[in-house]
Amino acid sequence: MATLFHYPFCPHSRFVRLVLAEMGMEPTLVEERPWERRRDFLVMNPAGTVPVFVEEQGLVVPGPQVVAEYLDETRGLGLDSRRLLPENPAARVEVRRLLDWFHIKFFDDVSNYLVVEKIYKRFMGSEAGGGPPDMSAIRAARANVRYHLRYVGFLAAKRNWLAGADLTYADLAAAAHLSCADYLGDVPWDEDEQAKAWYARIKSRPSFRSLLADRVAGMAPAAHYADLDF
Amino acid sequence: MATLFHYPFCPHSRFVRLVLAEMGMEPTLVEERPWERRRDFLVMNPAGTVPVFVEEQGLVVPGPQVVAEYLDETRGLGLDSRRLLPENPAARVEVRRLLDWFHIKFFDDVSNYLVVEKIYKRFMGSEAGGGPPDMSAIRAARANVRYHLRYVGFLAAKRNWLAGADLTYADLAAAAHLSCADYLGDVPWDEDEQAKAWYARIKSRPSFRSLLADRVAGMAPAAHYADLDF
């Protein structure tokens, strides 16, 4: 059986969990705390980041986009109409552009700040940079998320799903990052009805269930977090 | 003819210039200063980043890794043994892992600091964040580059090229980022003979010539920058 090394509130890990669930794959999930820099984990992935997908035969595939490309190449054709990366080169460009948008830009602007400051720092030792959250980082994330929410709404208004007619990796990436911010109550859904309607649709998919069941020890989610009609 | 919107000292742009040259493509080069946030450029790429590759027929392909995947899908098969992304899934994972390593990790740790502080800020207006360099950022980059140079040396010692037997996108990404730091005199080549020997090989390729001819107005490169036997 394959294995996924992940952290429950790492948005890149959440993306891969959604992808695997949409593909009907159920790997063994191993929680990894990347800030602990566990030696055997660093040997596997010198970058020290989650997620890392490991095939039963031992092939190590690190990073959300590398995993997405790999799974499409090795399992994509068998998914037919449920394939998450389209066939057409121009459509692939659009999906990958949005993967970069969420996994790099949204991450740098919003989700990394929120998750590190509000969650990781609770569990990190002080020698690793743990401690109380930096409020200026949280304020920056809360300002930035409004712009990103409008962009999601803009895309959702003109297309069925974010990259076009069908559900793709782009939707799963956007939803993974937004779901982390949403747990923390930091997504102003009322500012964009289109974005909210798109998120309600994706949140209702069976692939989302395990994410909605995750809890940070000692920190309840926003009241509407697991509510499908928020 | 295709067009590449690039900035000469943006490492992501340099990567795509190297890729295009290795593929024998000669697009029109348009210098774009991303910090000016030119309206027509933002319409083309809402992320506002270079590089952006535009096909003669108008298809817009933004971002170094999206361009690399697109060019491999549309031109890769015709390159035969000069293809820059291997066929085998496990080998593709290794190339893409290293693309992430250099385009995200090396960029965040080293090249973005150096290029922004030493070059971009010379040309940015003060309203856009221009001005004198932040020396603490430069010191961080200079400390981090040593670790990355050792990693390049480690890979170069056990393989012919960084990802395996053949030249791949991974070499071009590593060389693109290192070349920016090298222009600024911030690569301690003497600390790693293997990395230096690998860089001397890649720097001697014809695809590198146009990068070695680039100059920042009013700022000469390090003495060995264009020297193939540095």
HADDOCK unambig.tbl for C-alpha pairs under 7 A between the chains (distance, minus, plus):
assign (segid A and resid 61 and name CA) (segid B and resid 93 and name CA) 6.35 0.50 0.50
assign (segid A and resid 62 and name CA) (segid B and resid 97 and name CA) 6.75 0.50 0.50
assign (segid A and resid 66 and name CA) (segid B and resid 93 and name CA) 6.38 0.50 0.50
assign (segid A and resid 66 and name CA) (segid B and resid 96 and name CA) 6.07 0.50 0.50
assign (segid A and resid 66 and name CA) (segid B and resid 97 and name CA) 6.60 0.50 0.50
assign (segid A and resid 70 and name CA) (segid B and resid 89 and name CA) 6.85 0.50 0.50
assign (segid A and resid 70 and name CA) (segid B and resid 93 and name CA) 6.84 0.50 0.50
assign (segid A and resid 89 and name CA) (segid B and resid 70 and name CA) 6.85 0.50 0.50
assign (segid A and resid 93 and name CA) (segid B and resid 61 and name CA) 6.35 0.50 0.50
assign (segid A and resid 93 and name CA) (segid B and resid 66 and name CA) 6.38 0.50 0.50
assign (segid A and resid 93 and name CA) (segid B and resid 70 and name CA) 6.86 0.50 0.50
assign (segid A and resid 96 and name CA) (segid B and resid 66 and name CA) 6.07 0.50 0.50
assign (segid A and resid 97 and name CA) (segid B and resid 62 and name CA) 6.74 0.50 0.50
assign (segid A and resid 97 and name CA) (segid B and resid 66 and name CA) 6.59 0.50 0.50
